[in-house]
Amino acid sequence: MHRKVRYQLVGVALLGLMATGLGGCFGGSSEDTETVDAIGQPLEGPSRLENQQRNVAITVPAEWEKAGNLLRDSADIYASYPLQAMYASVLSESSDVLDQFSLEDNADNYRWLIAEELSTYDGATKTEVNQINGDPAVQYEIRGRVDGVPVVYLHTTIEGAGRFYQVVGWTTAERYEENKAGLQEVIRSFEVI
């Protein structure tokens, strides 16, 4: 029962991020990036967003924004590109409960939680992603609806040293094909710092 309660709390936090991102609804080399602290301002170039307390970072292209209001406090990093309806978040977790299960088991539980919180769940398809920056990973494309809006999530679970990370990119289903490569680029930029 402890496992289910823990996953429910994580799922509620993750779905809260996704739903609030829809309410608003890449490229560049690492030497051109900068670490930013500005919140809610479009970034001028590729920028590295860090959470030094949680030791995680992602790099986002120009025009993305670092988000940081109370609705997104459960995320280690939350970024958006509202004009293109693209959103990304990073959540890291360390727990004896999570460590008892495999990468795939944890990914299954996260997907189950997302499915439970969607207005309509249309299914999940595993992608070919199996590692991010050398760490084992599993990624699923999850389709459904949030408040009647068709959405697609690229949900990536990464197993690090003593932690599991969720790196999630999402957009509307209508824009998924045009946004997919950009979301994957942000997800693949994830690193433990």
C-alpha positions in Angstrom: 0.0 0.0 0.0 2.9 2.4 0.8 4.1 2.0 -2.8 0.7 3.0 -4.3 0.4 6.0 -2.0 3.8 7.2 -3.0 3.1 6.8 -6.7 -0.2 8.6 -6.3 1.5 11.6 -4.8 4.0 11.7 -7.6 1.3 11.2 -10.2 -0.8 14.1 -8.9 2.2 16.4 -8.9 3.1 15.4 -12.5 -0.5 15.7 -13.8 -0.8 19.1 -12.1 2.2 20.3 -14.1 0.8 18.9 -17.3 -2.7 20.3 -16.8 -1.4 23.8 -15.9 0.9 23.8 -18.9 -2.1 23.1 -21.2 -3.9 26.1 -19.7 -1.4 28.4 -21.4 -1.3 25.8 -24.5 15.3 23.4 -30.6 18.6 23.5 -31.3 22.0 24.9 -30.4 25.3 23.7 -29.1 26.2 23.5 -25.5 29.0 26.1 -25.8 26.3 28.7 -26.8 24.1 28.0 -23.8 23.9 29.9 -20.6 22.5 29.1 -17.2 19.5 31.4 -16.5 17.5 32.5 -13.5 14.9 34.6 -15.3 11.3 33.3 -14.8 8.6 33.8 -17.4 10.8 35.6 -19.9 11.5 34.3 -23.4 15.1 33.2 -23.6 17.3 34.7 -26.3 19.3 31.7 -27.1 19.8 28.1 -26.1 19.8 28.1 -22.3 20.7 25.7 -19.6 18.1 25.5 -16.9 19.4 24.1 -13.6 18.1 23.1 -10.3 21.3 23.0 -8.2 19.4 21.7 -5.1 18.3 18.6 -7.0 21.4 18.5 -9.2 19.6 18.4 -12.5 19.7 20.4 -15.7 18.1 20.6 -19.2 18.9 22.8 -22.1 16.1 24.6 -24.0 16.2 26.4 -27.3 15.6 30.2 -27.8 12.1 31.4 -27.1 11.4 28.9 -24.3 10.6 30.3 -20.9 11.6 29.1 -17.4 8.4 28.7 -15.4 8.3 29.1 -11.6 4.9 29.8 -10.0 3.3 28.0 -7.2 1.5 25.5 -9.5 4.8 24.2 -10.6 6.7 24.0 -7.3 6.7 20.1 -7.4 8.9 20.1 -10.5 12.6 20.4 -10.2 12.6 22.2 -13.6 9.6 23.4 -15.6 9.9 25.2 -19.0 7.5 26.1 -21.7 7.3 27.5 -25.2 3.7 28.7 -25.1 3.6 29.9 -28.8 4.3 26.4 -29.9 2.3 24.7 -27.1 5.4 22.8 -25.9 6.1 22.1 -22.3 8.8 20.2 -20.4 9.4 19.2 -16.8 11.9 17.3 -14.7 11.1 15.5 -11.4 13.7 13.6 -9.4 12.9 11.2 -6.7 14.9 9.2 -4.2 13.1 6.7 -2.0 13.6 3.2 -0.6 10.2 2.3 -2.0 11.1 3.3 -5.6 14.5 1.6 -5.3 12.9 -1.7 -4.8 11.5 -1.7 -8.3 13.1 -1.8 -11.7 13.3 1.0 -14.2 10.5 -0.5 -16.2 8.3 -1.1 -13.1 8.7 2.5 -12.1 7.9 3.7 -15.7 4.8 1.4 -15.7 3.6 2.9 -12.4 4.1 6.5 -13.7 2.2 5.7 -16.9 -0.6 4.1 -14.9 -0.9 7.3 -12.8 -1.0 9.5 -15.8 -3.7 7.3 -17.4 -5.8 7.5 -14.2 -5.6 11.3 -14.2 -6.4 11.9 -17.9 -9.9 12.8 -18.9 -9.5 10.2 -21.6 -6.6 7.7 -21.9 -5.9 6.6 -25.5 -2.9 4.4 -24.9 0.9 4.4 -24.7 3.6 3.3 -27.1 7.2 2.5 -26.1 9.8 4.5 -28.1 13.3 3.4 -29.0 14.9 5.6 -26.3 16.8 3.4 -23.9 19.3 5.8 -22.4 19.8 9.4 -21.7 23.4 10.7 -21.3 24.6 7.1 -20.5 22.0 6.4 -17.9 19.4 3.6 -18.5 16.1 5.1 -19.6 12.7 4.0 -20.9 10.3 6.3 -22.8 6.7 6.1 -23.7 4.5 8.2 -26.0 1.3 8.6 -24.1 -1.9 9.9 -25.7 -5.1 11.1 -24.1 -7.1 14.2 -23.3 -6.8 16.8 -20.5 -10.0 18.8 -20.1 -11.1 17.8 -23.5 -7.9 18.8 -25.3 -6.1 15.9 -27.1 -2.5 15.7 -25.8 0.7 13.7 -26.3 3.3 13.2 -23.7 6.9 11.9 -24.2 7.4 10.4 -20.7 10.9 9.4 -20.0 12.0 7.5 -16.8 15.7 7.6 -16.2 17.6 5.5 -13.6 20.5 7.3 -12.0 22.7 6.6 -9.0 20.2 6.3 -6.1 17.5 8.2 -7.9 14.8 8.0 -10.6 14.1 10.9 -12.8 11.1 11.7 -14.9 11.7 14.0 -17.9 8.4 14.8 -19.6 7.7 16.8 -22.7 4.2 17.3 -23.9 2.2 19.2 -26.5 -1.2 19.1 -28.1 -1.9 16.2 -30.4 -2.5 18.6 -33.2 1.0 19.9 -32.9 2.8 16.7 -31.9 4.4 15.8 -35.3 5.9 19.3 -35.7 7.0 19.5 -32.0 8.2 16.0 -31.5 11.9 16.5 -32.5 12.1 19.7 -30.3 10.7 17.9 -27.3 13.1 15.0 -27.8 16.0 17.4 -28.0 15.1 18.9 -24.6 14.5 15.5 -23.1 17.9 14.2 -24.4 19.6 17.3 -23.0 18.8 16.1 -19.4 21.8 15.7 -17.2 22.7 15.1 -13.6 25.0 17.9 -12.5 
